[in-house]
Amino acid sequence: MTQAPPSRAKYALILGGMTAFGPLCMDMYLPAFPAIAADLQAGASEVQLSLMACTMGLALGQLVMGPMSDAVGRRRPLLIGVAIYVLASVLCALAPSAYALAGIRLVQGFGGAAGIVIARAVVRDLYSGVALAKFFSMLMLVVGVVPIMAPVVGGQLLQLTSWRGVFVVLAVVGALLLAVATFLLPETLPVQQRQPGSLGRTLRTFGGLLSDRLFTGFALSASLAFAAMFAYISGSSFVLQDVYGMSAQTFGIVFAVNAIGIVAVGQLNGRLVGKADPRKMLAIGLGCNLLGALSVIVSVLGGIGLAGLLPALFVTVASVGLVMPNATALSLSGRPETAGSASALLGVLQFLVGGLASPLVGVAGSHTAVPMALVMAALSTLAVLVYLVLARGQRTERPQAAEATVG
């Protein structure tokens, strides 16, 4: 028996909070990178290693928690994962060295991954068709608040406490989300729709998804575009503060403006869903991502300065508001019985590619913007090429009428 979900706004807030674990983990402590390097007597690459470790944890956690949620339901893995995140956040605040911080961040990312992957699976449980794409666009609004506020809050926290205090705040936020999920989020996957959990079955499911040319094309092109933004996330703190002389507070404001771009474009996408082909919207987003990244490298290599760099970064980041909702909806469309596994694989590709790109941004030290610009341009170019080779011209079913169901 099906029934309408209780409240779109309620689910948007709860699932948006869970999806926000990724940007929350990454963005709030970005203004503290120079302070962490000084306190732990570490170089830029060693500090960025903690960011890479977190993304590896986010990828690995989704690989485990996604299929698990298909087998045992959504709530249990979600609550376990968020509890792990809270504990790891406390331990991050006590880290004695850059390498210890990186190790704990791996665990923190693993726990936080449950929120990301299961939130997407819950959306797929509840919605399909145009409603699915519209809801993912709505999530962009909720998720967008986090990257807007996180670096600003992080920069202000550094006026009151050390970088360790930032992780204490992350632990408190995680605890609040754990309480909200415990009392307000119902189980959305009926027992009769659950898939038997086994390693062999999981591997076969992943193999089937990867052999699907369209799924791979949508997921991988979006992951590469996401990684270009991730290169900005990883390198912008050092580039804008050390190379261009910004304060931690000004950097937080710049970061927030770019995040507002994601929110605005995501909401525009939500209004256009159902009127425009999601694949065309994805293609436009990928094109804007490439244009912005190429403008970044021109600005850096041409010595144009912040007048050229900041608009280029804005275009690159804002384009993600078009890329991610459409790529996610297209990737998960038509897979209700393996939504957790498909969501996991999509998330793994995003954070794995982003995590691998992260250390490359700091290879030449913290006093040059060239590596960040080169990495962003390379990833954006690959994103467009992958889409053209694997997804462009392939037939897909365009989402039909909006549907919303709860099993």
C-alpha positions in Angstrom: 0.0 0.0 0.0 1.3 3.5 -0.8 0.7 6.9 0.7 1.9 10.4 0.1 5.0 11.3 2.1 4.2 13.4 5.2 6.1 16.6 4.2 8.5 17.5 1.5 9.9 20.3 3.6 10.4 17.9 6.6 12.3 15.4 4.4 14.2 18.2 2.7 15.5 19.5 6.0 16.3 16.1 7.5 17.8 14.5 4.4 19.5 17.8 3.5 21.2 17.7 6.9 22.4 14.2 6.4 23.6 14.9 2.8 25.5 17.9 4.3 27.9 15.7 6.2 30.3 15.8 3.2 30.6 19.6 2.8 30.3 20.0 6.6 33.4 17.7 7.1 35.3 19.5 4.4 34.4 23.1 4.6 34.2 24.2 8.2 37.9 23.6 9.0 39.2 25.0 5.7 40.0 28.4 7.1 42.1 26.6 9.8 44.5 25.0 7.3 47.3 27.5 7.9 46.7 27.3 11.7 46.7 23.5 11.7 50.0 23.5 9.7 51.6 25.8 12.2 50.3 24.0 15.3 51.2 20.5 14.1 54.4 21.7 12.4 53.2 20.2 9.1 53.4 21.3 5.5 50.5 22.1 3.2 50.4 18.6 1.6 50.4 17.0 5.0 47.4 19.1 6.1 45.6 18.4 2.9 46.2 14.7 3.5 43.5 15.0 6.2 41.1 16.2 3.6 42.0 13.3 1.3 41.6 10.8 4.1 38.2 12.2 4.9 37.1 11.8 1.3 38.5 8.3 1.2 36.4 7.5 4.3 33.4 9.1 2.6 33.9 6.9 -0.4 34.5 3.7 1.5 31.7 4.3 3.9 29.2 4.7 1.0 30.5 1.5 -0.5 29.6 -0.4 2.7 26.5 1.5 4.0 24.7 1.8 0.7 24.4 -2.0 0.0 23.8 -2.6 3.7 20.8 -0.2 3.6 19.4 -2.2 0.7 19.6 -5.4 2.9 18.5 -4.3 6.4 16.7 -1.0 5.8 17.7 2.6 5.9 17.5 3.5 9.6 19.9 1.1 11.3 23.0 1.8 9.1 22.2 5.5 9.2 22.1 5.8 13.0 25.3 3.6 13.4 27.2 5.8 10.8 26.2 9.1 12.4 27.3 7.8 15.8 30.7 6.9 14.4 30.9 10.4 12.9 30.2 12.0 16.3 32.9 10.0 18.1 35.5 10.5 15.4 34.9 14.3 15.4 35.7 14.4 19.1 38.9 12.4 18.5 39.9 14.8 15.7 39.9 17.6 18.2 42.5 15.6 20.3 44.8 14.7 17.3 48.5 15.1 18.3 49.9 15.2 14.7 48.9 15.7 11.1 49.1 12.0 10.4 47.0 11.1 13.4 44.5 13.7 12.2 44.4 12.1 8.8 43.8 8.7 10.3 40.9 9.8 12.4 39.5 11.8 9.5 39.3 8.6 7.6 37.0 7.2 10.3 35.0 10.4 10.5 34.4 10.3 6.7 33.4 6.6 6.9 30.7 7.4 9.5 29.5 10.6 7.7 29.1 8.6 4.5 26.0 6.9 5.9 24.2 10.2 6.0 25.1 11.0 2.4 24.4 7.6 0.7 21.3 6.7 2.7 19.8 10.2 2.3 19.9 9.7 -1.5 18.5 6.2 -1.2 15.6 7.5 0.9 14.8 10.1 -1.7 14.7 7.3 -4.3 12.4 5.3 -2.0 10.0 8.3 -1.7 10.1 9.8 -5.2 10.4 9.0 -8.9 10.1 10.7 -12.2 10.1 14.5 -12.3 9.6 14.6 -8.5 12.9 12.8 -8.0 14.8 15.5 -10.0 12.9 18.3 -8.3 13.6 16.9 -4.8 17.3 16.7 -5.6 17.2 20.3 -6.7 15.5 21.1 -3.4 18.3 19.4 -1.5 20.7 21.7 -3.3 19.1 24.6 -1.4 19.4 22.9 2.0 22.9 21.5 1.3 24.0 24.8 -0.1 23.4 26.5 3.3 26.2 24.4 4.7 29.1 25.4 2.4 27.8 29.0 2.8 27.9 29.0 6.5 30.6 26.4 7.4 33.7 28.4 6.3 32.2 31.6 7.7 31.5 29.9 11.0 34.9 28.2 10.9 36.6 31.5 10.3 34.7 33.1 13.2 35.4 30.2 15.5 39.1 30.7 15.0 38.6 34.1 16.6 37.3 32.4 19.7 39.1 29.1 19.9 41.7 27.0 18.1 41.2 24.7 15.1 40.5 21.9 17.6 37.3 23.8 18.7 36.0 23.5 15.1 35.9 19.7 15.4 34.1 20.0 18.8 31.4 22.0 17.0 31.3 19.3 14.3 30.7 16.7 17.0 27.9 18.7 18.5 26.2 19.2 15.1 26.5 15.5 14.4 24.9 14.7 17.7 22.0 16.9 17.0 21.5 15.3 13.6 21.6 11.9 15.2 18.8 12.9 17.6 16.7 14.2 14.7 17.2 11.1 12.6 16.4 8.9 15.6 13.0 10.5 16.4 11.8 12.0 13.1 13.0 9.9 10.2 10.9 6.7 9.6 12.0 3.6 7.8 11.3 4.0 4.1 12.3 0.7 2.6 9.7 -2.0 3.2 10.9 -5.5 4.3 9.5 -7.1 1.1 11.7 -4.8 -1.1 14.9 -5.5 0.7 17.7 -7.3 -1.1 19.6 -10.2 0.6 23.0 -8.9 1.7 26.0 -10.8 0.6 29.4 -9.8 -0.8 28.8 -11.8 -4.0 25.4 -10.2 -4.7 26.8 -6.7 -3.9 29.7 -7.2 -6.3 27.3 -8.4 -9.0 25.1 -5.4 -8.5 28.1 -3.0 -8.7 29.3 -4.9 -11.8 25.9 -4.5 -13.4 25.8 -0.8 -12.7 29.3 -0.2 -14.1 28.5 -2.2 -17.2 25.6 0.2 -17.8 27.1 2.8 -20.2 24.6 5.5 -19.3 25.0 5.1 -15.5 28.8 5.2 -15.9 28.7 8.2 -18.2 26.4 10.2 -16.0 28.1 9.2 -12.7 31.7 9.6 -13.9 31.3 12.9 -15.8 29.5 14.3 -12.7 32.3 12.9 -10.4 35.0 14.6 -12.5 33.2 17.9 -12.4 32.7 17.5 -8.7 36.4 16.8 -8.4 37.2 20.0 -10.1 35.2 21.8 -7.5 36.9 19.7 -4.9 40.3 20.8 -6.1 39.1 24.4 -5.5 37.9 23.3 -2.0 41.3 21.7 -1.2 43.5 24.5 -2.6 41.6 27.7 -2.2 42.3 28.2 1.5 46.1 28.3 0.8 45.8 30.0 -2.6 43.5 32.8 -1.5 45.1 33.4 1.9 48.8 32.7 1.3 49.1 33.7 -2.4 46.6 36.5 -2.6 46.8 37.7 1.1 43.1 37.2 2.2 42.3 36.9 5.9 40.5 33.8 7.1 37.3 35.8 7.5 37.4 37.3 4.0 38.1 33.8 2.6 35.0 32.5 4.4 32.9 35.3 2.7 34.3 34.5 -0.7 33.6 30.8 -0.2 30.1 31.6 0.9 29.5 33.7 -2.3 30.5 30.7 -4.4 28.3 28.4 -2.5 25.4 30.8 -3.0 26.0 30.3 -6.7 25.4 26.5 -6.3 22.2 27.2 -4.4 20.9 29.7 -7.0 21.7 27.5 -10.0 20.3 24.5 -8.2 17.0 26.3 -7.7 16.9 27.4 -11.3 17.4 23.8 -12.3 14.5 22.8 -10.1 12.2 25.2 -11.9 13.3 24.0 -15.3 13.0 20.2 -14.5 10.0 18.8 -16.5 10.3 21.6 -19.0 13.9 20.9 -20.2 15.6 17.6 -20.9 17.7 16.7 -17.8 20.5 15.5 -20.1 20.6 18.9 -21.8 20.8 20.6 -18.5 23.6 18.3 -17.4 25.5 19.1 -20.6 25.1 22.8 -20.1 26.4 22.4 -16.5 29.4 20.5 -17.7 30.1 23.1 -20.3 29.9 25.9 -17.7 32.2 23.9 -15.4 34.8 23.6 -18.2 34.5 27.3 -19.1 35.0 28.3 -15.5 38.0 26.0 -15.0 39.7 27.2 -18.2 39.2 30.8 -17.1 40.9 29.9 -13.8 44.0 28.7 -15.5 44.0 31.7 -17.8 43.7 34.1 -14.9 46.5 32.4 -12.9 49.0 31.9 -15.7 48.2 35.3 -17.2 48.7 37.1 -13.8 45.3 38.7 -14.0 44.8 38.5 -10.2 41.6 38.3 -8.1 39.6 40.3 -10.6 39.9 37.4 -13.0 40.2 34.5 -10.6 37.2 35.1 -8.4 34.6 35.3 -11.2 36.2 32.2 -12.8 36.0 30.2 -9.5 32.3 31.4 -9.1 31.3 30.0 -12.5 33.1 26.7 -11.9 31.5 26.2 -8.5 28.0 27.4 -9.4 27.9 25.0 -12.4 27.7 22.1 -9.9 24.2 23.3 -9.1 23.3 22.1 -12.6 25.5 19.1 -12.8 24.8 17.2 -9.6 20.9 17.2 -9.4 20.5 16.1 -13.0 23.4 13.6 -13.0 22.1 12.1 -9.7 18.5 11.8 -10.9 19.6 10.3 -14.3 21.9 7.8 -12.5 19.4 6.6 -10.0 16.4 6.6 -12.3 14.8 3.2 -12.8 16.7 1.4 -10.0 14.3 1.3 -7.0 15.4 -2.1 -5.8 19.1 -1.2 -5.7 18.9 2.5 -4.9 21.3 2.1 -2.0 24.0 0.4 -4.1 23.6 2.8 -7.0 23.7 5.7 -4.6 26.8 4.2 -3.0 28.6 3.8 -6.3 27.7 7.3 -7.4 29.1 8.7 -4.1 32.2 6.5 -4.2 33.1 7.8 -7.7 32.6 11.4 -6.6 34.7 11.3 -3.4 37.3 8.8 -4.8 38.1 11.0 -7.8 37.9 14.1 -5.6 40.1 12.6 -2.9 42.8 11.5 -5.4 42.9 15.0 -6.9 43.2 16.7 -3.5 47.0 16.1 -2.8 47.9 17.2 -6.4 46.8 20.7 -5.5 49.5 21.2 -2.9 52.4 19.4 -4.6 54.3 22.7 -5.3 53.7 24.1 -1.8 51.2 26.7 -0.5 52.6 29.8 -2.3 51.5 29.1 -5.9 48.1 28.8 -7.5 49.3 27.0 -10.6 48.7 23.4 -9.4 45.1 24.1 -8.4 44.4 25.8 -11.7 45.9 22.9 -13.7 44.1 20.2 -11.8 40.7 22.0 -12.1 41.2 22.5 -15.9 42.2 18.9 -16.4 39.3 17.4 -14.4 36.7 19.6 -16.1 38.0 18.7 -19.5 37.8 15.0 -18.7 34.3 15.4 -17.4 33.1 16.8 -20.8 35.0 14.1 -22.7 33.5 11.3 -20.6 30.0 12.7 -21.1 30.5 13.0 -24.9 31.9 9.5 -25.2 29.5 7.6 -22.9 26.3 9.5 -22.4 25.7 11.9 -25.4 23.5 10.4 -28.0 22.5 7.4 -25.9 18.8 6.8 -25.5 17.2 7.3 -22.0 13.7 7.5 -20.8 12.8 11.1 -20.0 11.2 11.4 -16.5 7.5 11.5 -16.8 4.9 12.6 -14.3 5.9 13.4 -10.7 5.4 10.5 -8.3 5.9 10.2 -4.6 5.5 7.0 -2.7 6.3 5.5 0.6 6.3 1.8 1.0 
